[in-house]
Amino acid sequence: MLVCVLVLALLCVTPKVISHEVTEVCLPLTSEDGAGPSVVHQDMTQIEETDLPCIHQEAAPRSGAAMKVKPAQKNIHISTAMKKEDGRRMWNKQHSCYYCGKDVAKMARHLEDMHPHEVKVAEALGYEKRSKNRRLIFELLTRRGDYVQNLEVLHLREGSLRILRKPTEDQASSRCYTDYGPCPGCYAFLVKSELWRHCKTCEHYQKVIGQEGGEHGRMQRDSRLLLIGDVIGMQIDQKFLSEILSTMQDDHVSRIVRDDWLITRLGYSIYEQHGSSQKKVISQAMRTMARFLLCAREVMDSDVVLEDMIEPEKFDAVVSVVHALAQRSETERNYPKFETPSLALRVGNHLMTCAGILLGKALRNRDDDQEKKVTNFVSLYKIEWKRKVSSHARSSLA
């Protein structure tokens, strides 16, 4: 009897082993516009709204933590702190010159020797050595040079980010390049979650706050705004950047929006028509096309941009992506239907708007090849889209 009691006690305290194998999860789309139902994991763990269909990701443990998709690192890497053989820190950090782009270790000396006639450098040289004002000017020029270099790395998707404080190898391995952002005051790149702590003591940021009368809580928004570039060289209303693009939820979907010029231009075209009164509509349109692009990269197994999809050769692939995104299936009578038909209709409308933007760009640039591609894509859309997508989507809505 005593033996049986001991065996039962051991069974009760034996821990359960939870598998963390990497699986391919195909999830129905969840969107803030109500196009699809919310999705719950098999163990009733709520999936974040930004999780997308057909994304390879690690299964979440049964602790209630949401599953999160990390963007591919591509060819962007973070420089880490290195040590010598004797264990001491190796001080080999270099900065990019704001004026000539050269990599130098002693930036103040380089600016003094090579660019003494630049306005800001001349101003710094007017102060005594080791003075606070001289140090702040050289510090700001150093960080602005690294900021320009980092923007180029992010644009080309290749190179090394210049970080304010080099992380250790363990820290770098657990982070992605999207975890870093610039300080709105000094332009130095640092971990976004530590931005508030840096801004509390950053003299450059405090100076900006004092001059502009801004709010201290807007640092994350202002940081994201610094990563948004001009769209195809056109003049963009600052209100669109500050009130719509920079206020979007900071996740992998919004990063696709800011990285793809055509998606951003789609949002701006809606903004030009309706103004800032339709912020949610503009944001939802851009996020919808970002989800479409993410699904296209999964289906096609290629790192495409939205402009690449608007070609006659890619029309059939576009249809397949919409089928996957809106979850096409069949009824009991084997008639095609969509689980989220409104999503399929919206993607089609946005694709035609993007085609119009590309056509306008081709006409302005006298690009006959681009004009022909877009025209042929639109022709295929008019001929086949109703039969392959919109008719089934509308019948699913009925």
Residue pairs with C-beta under 8 A, 6 or more apart in sequence:
18 61
18 62
19 59
20 58
20 59
20 61
21 59
22 56
22 57
22 58
22 59
23 57
23 58
23 59
24 54
24 56
25 51
25 55
25 56
25 57
25 59
25 67
26 53
26 54
27 39
27 47
27 51
27 52
27 53
27 55
28 36
28 37
28 39
28 53
28 327
28 339
28 340
29 35
29 36
29 52
29 53
29 291
29 325
29 326
29 327
29 340
29 343
30 36
30 37
30 38
30 39
30 47
30 49
30 51
31 49
31 284
31 287
31 288
31 291
31 343
32 49
32 284
32 287
33 280
33 284
33 288
35 340
35 342
35 343
35 346
36 327
36 339
36 340
36 343
38 46
38 47
38 49
39 47
39 51
40 46
40 47
41 47
41 60
41 67
43 62
45 60
45 62
45 64
45 65
45 66
45 67
46 64
46 66
47 66
47 67
48 66
48 67
48 68
50 69
50 249
50 251
50 252
50 253
51 57
51 67
51 68
51 69
52 69
52 253
52 291
52 294
52 295
52 298
53 295
53 298
53 324
53 325
53 327
54 295
54 298
54 299
54 324
55 69
55 294
55 298
57 67
57 68
57 69
58 67
59 67
60 66
60 67
69 252
70 176
70 252
71 176
71 178
71 252
71 255
72 303
73 176
73 177
74 157
74 158
74 303
75 157
75 158
75 159
76 153
76 154
76 157
76 158
76 159
76 160
76 161
76 177
77 159
77 160
77 161
77 177
78 160
78 161
78 163
78 167
78 172
78 175
78 177
78 180
79 93
79 160
79 161
79 162
79 163
79 166
80 166
80 167
80 168
80 169
80 171
80 172
81 89
81 90
81 166
81 167
81 168
82 89
82 90
82 92
83 89
83 90
84 90
92 105
93 105
93 166
94 103
94 104
94 105
95 103
95 104
95 105
95 107
95 142
95 145
95 146
95 162
96 102
96 103
96 145
96 146
96 148
96 149
96 162
97 103
97 104
97 107
97 110
97 111
97 114
97 115
97 145
98 141
98 142
98 144
98 145
98 148
99 111
99 114
99 115
99 118
99 145
100 114
100 115
101 145
101 148
101 149
102 110
104 110
107 138
107 141
107 142
107 145
108 138
108 142
111 118
111 121
111 124
111 138
111 141
112 121
112 125
115 121
116 122
116 125
120 137
120 141
121 137
121 141
123 137
124 133
124 134
124 137
124 138
124 141
125 134
127 133
127 134
127 137
128 134
136 203
136 204
139 186
139 204
140 186
140 187
140 204
143 164
143 183
143 186
143 187
143 188
144 187
146 162
146 187
146 188
146 189
147 182
147 187
147 188
147 189
147 226
149 159
149 162
150 161
150 162
150 182
150 189
151 227
151 229
152 159
153 159
153 160
153 161
154 161
154 177
154 227
154 259
155 229
161 177
161 180
161 189
162 189
163 180
163 189
163 190
164 183
164 188
164 189
164 190
164 198
165 190
167 175
175 191
178 252
178 255
179 191
179 192
179 193
180 189
180 190
180 191
180 192
181 189
181 190
181 192
181 195
181 220
181 223
181 224
181 226
181 227
182 188
182 189
182 223
182 226
182 227
183 189
183 190
183 195
183 198
183 199
183 202
183 204
183 205
183 219
183 223
184 199
184 205
184 208
184 219
184 222
184 223
184 225
184 226
185 199
185 202
185 203
185 204
185 205
185 206
185 207
185 208
185 209
186 202
186 204
186 205
187 226
188 198
190 198
192 220
192 223
192 250
195 219
195 220
195 223
196 219
198 205
199 205
199 206
199 216
199 219
205 219
208 214
209 216
214 222
220 250
221 242
221 246
221 247
222 246
224 245
224 246
224 250
224 258
225 241
225 242
225 245
225 246
227 258
228 241
228 245
228 246
228 258
228 264
230 236
231 261
231 264
231 265
231 268
232 261
232 265
232 361
234 265
236 268
237 268
237 271
239 276
240 267
240 268
240 271
240 276
243 276
243 279
244 267
244 271
244 276
244 279
244 282
244 283
245 257
245 258
245 264
245 267
247 279
248 254
248 257
248 283
248 286
248 287
252 294
253 287
253 290
253 291
253 294
254 287
254 290
256 263
256 290
256 293
256 294
257 263
257 264
257 267
257 286
257 287
257 289
257 290
258 264
260 290
260 293
260 305
260 306
261 307
262 305
262 306
262 307
262 354
262 357
262 358
263 286
263 289
263 290
263 293
263 306
263 354
264 286
265 354
265 357
266 285
266 286
266 289
266 350
266 353
266 354
266 357
267 282
267 283
267 285
267 286
269 353
269 357
270 278
270 281
270 282
270 285
271 278
271 282
274 281
274 282
285 346
285 350
288 343
288 346
288 347
288 350
289 306
289 347
289 350
289 354
291 325
292 306
292 321
292 322
292 325
292 347
292 350
293 304
293 305
293 306
293 309
295 321
295 324
295 325
296 304
296 309
296 317
296 318
296 321
297 303
297 304
298 324
299 317
299 320
299 321
299 324
300 317
300 321
306 354
307 358
308 314
309 317
309 318
309 321
309 351
310 351
310 354
310 355
310 358
310 373
310 374
310 377
311 373
311 377
312 373
312 376
312 377
312 379
312 380
314 377
315 377
315 380
315 381
315 384
318 351
319 384
319 385
319 388
319 389
322 344
322 347
322 348
322 389
323 389
325 343
325 344
325 347
326 338
326 339
326 340
326 341
326 343
326 344
326 347
326 393
327 338
327 339
327 340
328 336
328 337
328 338
328 339
328 392
329 336
329 337
329 338
329 339
330 336
330 337
331 337
335 392
335 395
336 392
337 392
337 395
337 396
338 344
338 392
338 393
338 396
339 396
341 392
341 393
341 394
341 396
341 397
342 393
342 397
344 389
344 390
344 392
344 393
345 390
345 393
345 394
348 381
348 385
348 389
348 390
351 381
352 378
352 381
355 374
355 377
355 378
355 381
358 370
358 374
359 371
359 374
359 375
359 378
361 367
361 370
362 368
362 370
362 371
362 374
363 371
